[in-house]
Amino acid sequence: MQLDIFEHSREVMLRNDAAHALELRDASAALQACERLALEYPADESLPALRVLSGYIEAAEVGRQDAFGDHESLREARQMLQETIRFAAQRTFGDLGAAAWLTVSWRELARRAGSLAFDARYPHDHAAALWLRAGAWENAAQAVAAIESWRRIPAPLAWMAEARLHLVGLRATWPLLAELGWLSPALLEEVAQRSPDPLLPQLVRSFEANFEAIPTSAGEMSWFAAWVLIERPGLREQLALAQASQHSAPEQAMRLLVELLGLERQGRHADIVARRKVLRDLQPSLYAAYMKSR
């Protein structure tokens, strides 16, 4: 069958008109372009996604810019953007183009969520989390800093750690990463997976491959900071800055290793032997890893 090049070009042109209007966030032009495309090519496969995005930016223009009054409203808006709108954007712009297009919407949601206090019942619905989705690291850090006792709450601590990885780098963020591992090993793993510094996920993979903790109530990743000290003793000063948490076994182990590294520098053999015994009794697997390098 012979392809009608002109007809095909017309369809592409109309489709591109709609996509271009969406890129400019011109709701009126996007809706008009969708109507022209629907009139001439009602079966066009891109039409449903184009209409979804056009309706979304139209709704934003006519009154969805007010501050959120409650977390439930924010949750509904976030889920719509995260699911329906994200898929439509990916269908229209591709993955990279969609990420850039959605950033504007994530920033707008974050702005509208600015007056909502942190509520542990809605751990994903806070301005800080939305600023992170938008790649606005400084805004995210400021939003977390406004949360009372944020360093004692897993979700805000994870948000701050992620923001600081981008703002000040991995080395300066180790204290927060250690504290996060003690409070929420699962969140530490999530932050590591998104780290802009590839060293952090590399260390996590090495830890998971080489360290087997004895069964405890703590998640295995809670021992990560202590293990890192064995692999990277040069991080002693940074990890020593981690604030006191819940005095869990993983925290005790890391502080023991900080102390041991200091004693080794001073050559205090008797004290070293005594502290090594404490580490062995606390976590035999960690002790074995430590002794391999001695």
N, C-alpha and C positions, 0 to 999 in steps of 0.2 A: 504494500500500500504506500502511495506517495505521500510524504509529509507536507502539509501546507505550512510553509515557513512563515508566511505573513500572519496567518491565523495564530500560530504558536507565539510569534513575537508580540502580538496584540495582548494575548493573555498574560505573558510575562510582564509587559509594560504596565498593565493594570494592577497586577500583583505588586510590582515594585513601587507603584504610586502609593499604595496603601502602606507598605512597609516603610517607605520614606517618611510619610506623614506620622507614623508611629514613632520613628526614631526622633522626630522633632517634637513628639508629644503634642501634636496638633489634633485634638479629638475631632473637630469639625471636618478637617480635611481627610482624616483617616476614615471616618464614617461614610463620607461621600465617596471615597475611593472604593470602599467595601461594597457600597450599593451599585456602583458602576460595574465592578467585577461580578457581583451576583446577578445583575441584569443580563450580562453577556455570557457569563460562564458560571451558571448556578451550581455546577457539579465540581468546581475547582476545589482541590483537596486542601488548599491553604486557607480557604475562606472561613471555616469555623474558628481557627486560631486567630486570624486577623480580626474577626468580629469580637472575640473575647477581649483582646487587648484594646480594641477601640472603645468598647463599653467600659473597660476599667479606667482608662484615662479620662473618659467623659465624666464618669461618676466622680473622679477625683477633682475635676474642675468645678463641679456644681455643688460641692458641699461636704466632701469627706476629709477636709483639711483641718477640722477642729481637733483640739486635744481629746484624747480618749478619756472617758469618764470612769472606766473600770477595766479591770484586767480581762474580763470576759469579752468585751468588745475588741480589745487588742488581740486576744487569742484568735478570734474569728477572722480579723483582718490579716493577721500573720499567716494563718493556715491557708487562706485564699491565695495570698501572694506566694507562699511556699509551694503550694500544690497546683491549683488551677492556672494561675497566671504564669508561674515558672514554666510549666509544660508548654503553654501556648507561646511563650517567648522563645523557648528552645526550638519549637517547630517553625517559628518565623525567622529567627535570627541565627540559629545554630547555638552551640553551647557557649562559645566565647562571646558572641554578640549579645546573647541573652544575659550573661553575667553582667556585662557593662550596662545594659538597658535596665536591669532589675536594681542595680545599685541606687539609682535615683529613687526608686520606690522604697527600698530599705531605709534610706536616709529620711524619707518623709515619714515613714512609720516611727522611726526612732525619735524624730522631732516631736511628733504628736504624743509619744509615750513619755515624754520628759517629766511630766508631773506625777506619774504613778510611782508609788513607793514599791520597793521590792516585796514580793509576797511569795513565800516558799511553796505555796500551792500552785503557783504559775511560774515555774523555774525558767521557762523560755521567754516569758513575756515581761521584759524590762528593757528600757532604753539601751542599756549597756550591751545586751545581747544583740539588739538590732543594729547598733553602731558597728559591732564587729562584723555582722553580715554585710554591711556597707563598706567595710574596709577603712572605717574612720577610727583609727586606733586611739588618737588623743581624746576624741569625744567619748569613746568607750571607757577609757581610764578615768575620765572626769566623772562619768555617770556612776562607775563603781565606787569611786572615792566618796560619793555622797551617801552611800549605804552604810548605816551604822553597823560597826563590827564586821565589815565585809571580809576581813581576813579570817574570820571564824566560821564563815558560811561557805559550803563547797561551791555553789554556782558562781557567786560573785568573785570568789578567789580564783576560780578557773578563768573567768572573763578577764580579770586583771592580769593573770599570768599570760594569757594569749595576747592581750594588748601590749604588754611590756616586751614580749618576745619581738614584736615588730618595732617598738619604740626604742628600746635600749639594748636589745640583743640577748642571746642565750646566757652568756656568762653572768650578767647582772640579774637574771631572772631565776637563777637556781634556788635562792631561798624560798620563793613562792612555789616553785615546782616541788620542792621537798615537802612543804606544808600541805600542798594539794594532794600529794601521794598519801600522806597520813590521814587526811580527811576523806578523800574520795579517790581511790586508785583508778576507778573507771573513768572519771573526768580527767585525770592526769593522762591517761592513754589517749583520750580524745584530743586533748590539747597538743600532745606530742605529734599526733598524726597530721595536724594542721600547721606544725611549726614551720616558719620561714627559713630556719636554719636546719639543714638536713642532718646535722650531727645529732640532734635530739632523737628523731625517729630511728637513726642508726643505732644509737645507744640502747634504745628500748628493744629493738630487735635482737641485739646482742645479749641483753639481759634476759630476755625471754628464752633464748636458745641455750644459755649457759648457766642459768641460776634456777635451782629447784628448792623452794622453801619448804621447810617442814610444815605440816598442816597447822594453821593457826586461824584465829577468827579474823585476822587481817588479810586483805587481798594481797596477792603476790606483788603487785606493783607498788604496794606500800613500802617494800624493801628497796625500791629502785634507788633512792637517794643514797642510802648506805652503800649499795653495790657500786654506784658511780664513784664514790670516794676511793674505792679500791682500784678501780680502773683509771681514774683521773685524780690522783692525790693532789695535783695542783689546784683543785677546786676547793681545797679545805677552807680557805678564808671566806669564800662565797657561801658555802653551805653552812658554815658556822653561824652565819647571820640569820638563819631560819629562826623564826620566833617559836617560843614554846607552844606546843599544841595540846595534845591529850595525854602526853607521857606514855604513849603506846610502845610496844616492843620495837617496832620499826624505827620510831623516833629515838628511843634509847640506843639502838644499835648505831644509828648514824652519829649520835653525839659521842658514843664510845670510840668510834673510828676517828672522829675529829680529835679526840683526846689522845688516842694512840699515835696518830701521825705527829702530833706535837711532842709527845714523849720520845718518839724515835729520833726526832731532830735533836733533842736534848741528850740522847744517849742514856736515859734513865732505865736501865735494864730491869731492875726489880719491879718497878712500877709497870713496865711494859708487860711483864709476865703475869702480873696480877690482873691487869685490865684485859689481857687476852683471854684469861680464864672466864671472866665475866661475859665476854663476847661469845665464847664457845658455848657456855650454858644458855645464853639468850637465843642464839640462832646458829646451830652447828653448820648449816650450809654456807652462811655468810662467813663464818670463821674459817671454813675450809677454803673458800675463795680468797680470803685475806692471806692465809698462810701460804698459798701457792706463789704469791708474789714476794715472799720473804725468804 
